[in-house]
Amino acid sequence: MFKRMLAAFGVGGPSVDTVLGTPSVMPGQPVAGTVRIQGGSADVTIDQVALSLVTRAELEHGDHEATGRAEFHRVVVGADVRVSANQPLDIPFRFDVPWETPITAVGPTPLPGMVVGVRTDLVISGAPDKGDLDALTVHPLPSQDAVLDAFGRLGFQFRSADVEVGRLRGVPQALPFYQEIEFFPPPAYHGRITEVELTFVATPHELHVVLEADKRGGFLRAATDVIGSFRMAHQESERTDWTPVIDRWLAQIAASAANPAFGGHHDPRHHHRRGPGMGAVVGGAAAGLVGGMILGDMLGDMGEDGGDFEE
């Protein structure tokens, strides 16, 4: 929520402040709020008021990696907006966030490295005036939370999270990027599996869970990446106990050194069980870090002008 003067109109021009009425959502849920414009010393017309969802994403090209802002959803909430001198004008808005929106918090704990913001853009005389970002907290869906709880019960340790530009094969991916949440494996698999990466691809009706395990190499044997994928309806995922499903997948990988192409398309139907969950795991990794400071710094970086990706 940053009230700022619109530079295109100079001194005495209108100011704008976007207020989120729903600063915390889950994928697929609506974001609502108000764009508040305060008129300046003269009547003005704003060609277009638009809101964008923005996150930080990594793009690999050759041996280099670029990180920058990625806009992944945009809605126009006002066109030819007449702002009278010294008068306030409120533009209410409401739109649904995409189902593949990256998760930024698990329980009360921010996910280190992750950020999603709502940016207010105003087009004045054909030139966009890109505004500040308002932080949007994105929590897991209940179907995703069931998977994360299993990671916590199995003893995974959170390593990092990021968003990568690219496409995953075999899933109905709509956005041009995907989120990876990386974990160190449970103690039972140390020495055989170096890390496990978790990606969710959600649709309105079902959840796709993609796992990638880095299997440690050995004498005359190269390290390999092993992919497993699971697909089920959201309600079914909520009822599923994912703990034995993931544990069995890991055990098969650890025992299948001769089969590096092993993957999994399973039908995991188990009784629902809750546990300490992923919040404690993420919280432990974030101990000593001030989530708000990290978030604020990253939002500031994303607000800078420049290309979608900057070295």
N, C-alpha and C positions, 0 to 999 in steps of 0.2 A: 504494500500500500504506500506508494510514493506519489505525492502530489507534485507535478512538475509543470513548468511553463512550456507551452508549445513554441519551440524556437522559430518555427516558420513564420510566426506572426510578430516576432520581436517583442520588445518591452511593452507591457500593457496587454499582451495577448492572453487568451484563455489558458487555464490550467486543467489538468486531468488527474484523476485518482481512481484506480480500480480497486474495488473492495470485494473480496471473495466471501460469499455467505456460506460456502461449503469448502473450507480449506483442506479437508480430508475426505478422500473417496476411495473406492475400489474400482478396478477396471470395469468398464461398461456402465458405471453409474454417472449421473449428471453432476456437472459443476454449475453452480448458480452464483450470481452476484450482481454488482452494479458498477457501471462505468460512470463516474461522477465528473462532470465538466463544469467548471466555474467560468462564466463569461468574463472577458477582460474589458478594456476601455471602449471597444467598438464591436458592432455586430460582425460575425464571421461565419463562414460555412466550411465545414469539414467534409471532404468528399466521401470519406469512408472510415468507419471505425471497425477494426477487426481484432479478434483475439486468437492467439496462437498457443499451442502446447509445444514446449521446447524441452529438450534434454541434452545432456552431453553424450557424445558418441565418438567412438574410435574407428578410424578408417586405415586399413593397412594397404600400402602400395609398395610393392617390391620389398626392400629391406627396411623401409621406413614406416612410421606410424604417425598419423595426424589425429589430433583431438580437437573438437570444436562443437559448436551448437548444431543441433539437428531439429528442425521444425517438423512435426509429424501430424499436426491437425490444425485446421484454420477455419474459423467461422466469421462471417461479416455480421455484425450486430447493429450497424447503422449506416445509412447512405445519405449523402446530401444533408448532413446534420447542421441545422441552423442554430447558432448559439448567440443569443441576444446579449448585449453589453451588460455586464455586472449581474447577470442572472445565472442561477444554477440550472443545470440540466442533467437529469439522471437517465441512463439507458440500462434497463435491466437485461440480463442475459441468462440463458440456460442452455447447456449443450452436454451431450454424452461424451465421455472420454473413450478412446478406442479400447477394445478388449485386450490389446497387446501392450498397453501402457506399462512402462517399467515400474516395478515395485520400489518404493523408496524407504519403507519402514516395515518392520516386523514387530507387531505388538506396539509397545510404546517406544521402541528403540529405532532410531534412524539407521538405515543401511549405509554404512560408510562408503563414500564414493558415488552415491546415487543422488540425482537431483532431477526434478521435473518442475517446470514453472509455467505460469500463464503470462504471456507477454501481450501488452496492449499496443497495437500499431494503428497509427492514424495517417491517412493519406490526404495530403493537403497540396492542391495544385499539381496533382499527379506524382508527387514525391512522397515516399513513405517516411514517417517519423517513428522509428522503432523505439518503443518505450521500455520502461523498467519491467522486471519480472517479479511476479508474486509467487512465492513458493506454494506448491501443491503437494500434499502428502498423499502417497498412494499405498494403501494397505493391500495385502493379498486377499484374493477371493477365498471363501471357505474351502473350496476345492483345492486351491493352491496351498492353503494353510495346513491341510491334512498331510500333504507331501513334506512340507517344511518341518512339521512336528516329528515326522518319522526320522528326518535327518538329525534332529536334536536327540531323539531317544537312542539312536544308533551310535552316538558319540562323535559325529562329524564335528570338525572345527572350522568355523568360517574363516576364509582366507581373503576374499575380495569380491567385488561386484563391479560390472561395467556394462556398457551397451556397445555392441559392435555392429558396424554396417555390413550387411551381407544377407544371404538367403540360406535357409535350412531346407534340405531336401526331405520330402515325404510329409510335410506338415502344411496346413493351409495358412501360410504366413501372409498377412496383409501389409504390414509395415516394412520398410526397407532396412530394418535393423532388428536385432534381437538382444535380449538381456541375458548375460551369463552370471550366475552366482557360483563362485568357486569355493570348494571346501577341501581341507585336508581329510583323508579317510579316517575311519575309526581305527583305534590301536591294533585291532586284530588283523588289519590289512596293511600295516606299515611294512615297508620293504618290498611289497608286491604291487601296490597301487600308489602312485605319487599324489594324485589329486582327482577330484570328481567335479565336473561342471554341470550345473542344473539350469535348464532353460524351460520356461513356460510359454506355450502358444495357446491362447484361449480364444474361443469363439463364443457367440451367445449361447450355444447349446452344449459344448464339450470342451474338455481340457486335454491338450497334448503335452506330455512331459518328456523332454529329451534329456538324456543323461550321457555324458562323455567321461570315460575314465581313462586316465593316462597310466598305462601299465608299464611298470619298470622293466627295462631290458636286462640282459644278463650276458654271460659268456657266449659269444657268437650269436647273440639274439638282440635285435634292435628293439628299442622301446616302441610301443604301439598305442594308438588311440582306439578305444572301443566304444561304440555307440549303442545305446539302448533307447527305445521309445515306447511309450505307453499312451493309450488313448481311451477315454471314457467320458461319459456324461458328467456334468458338474455334481449332480446329486449323488451319483455313484461314487465319485472320488471322495466326497465328504464322508460317506459311510465306510470307505475302505480303510483298513489298517495297512498302511504302506510299509510299515517296518519290516515284516518278513519278505515283502516283495523286493524291496531295495537290497536287503541283506542277501537274499538268494541270488540276485543279479550280480552283486559284488563277489559272492563266493564262486560263482561260475566263472567269472572273469579271472579271479586269482588262480583258479585251478585249470585254466584252459590256455596255457602258454603256447600250445600247438595250434590254437585257433584264434588268431588275432582279429578275425572278422566277426567274432561273435557279437550279436546284438539281441534285442528282445522286443517282441510284440506280445505282451502278456495280457491275460484277463484276470487281474488280481481282485478277487472277491473275498473279502475278509470282514469280520466284525469290526465296527468302529471303536477305536480306543484313543483317548487323549493322554498326553503326557506333558512333560515340562516344556516341550516345544522348542521352536527355533529362536525365540526371543532371547533366551538366556545365552545361546551360543553366539548370536550376533552381539549381544550386549557385552559379553566377555571380550570380544575382539575390539569393541569400541571403547573399552575402559580407558579413561584418561583423555578421551577426545571430546571436545564440545561440539555436538552435532550441529547446533545452530551456527557456529562460526564457520564450520566447513561448508554448510549449505549457503550461507551468505556470501562467502568468498567465491564459490562456484557460480552462483547466480550473477554476481558482479562480472565475472569473466565472460559469461554468456551474453551479457548485455552489450558488449563492445561491438562496434561496427566491424565489418570485415566479411570474408567469405564464410560459407557454411562450415568449412573446416580450415583450421589454421595450424601451421606447424608449431 
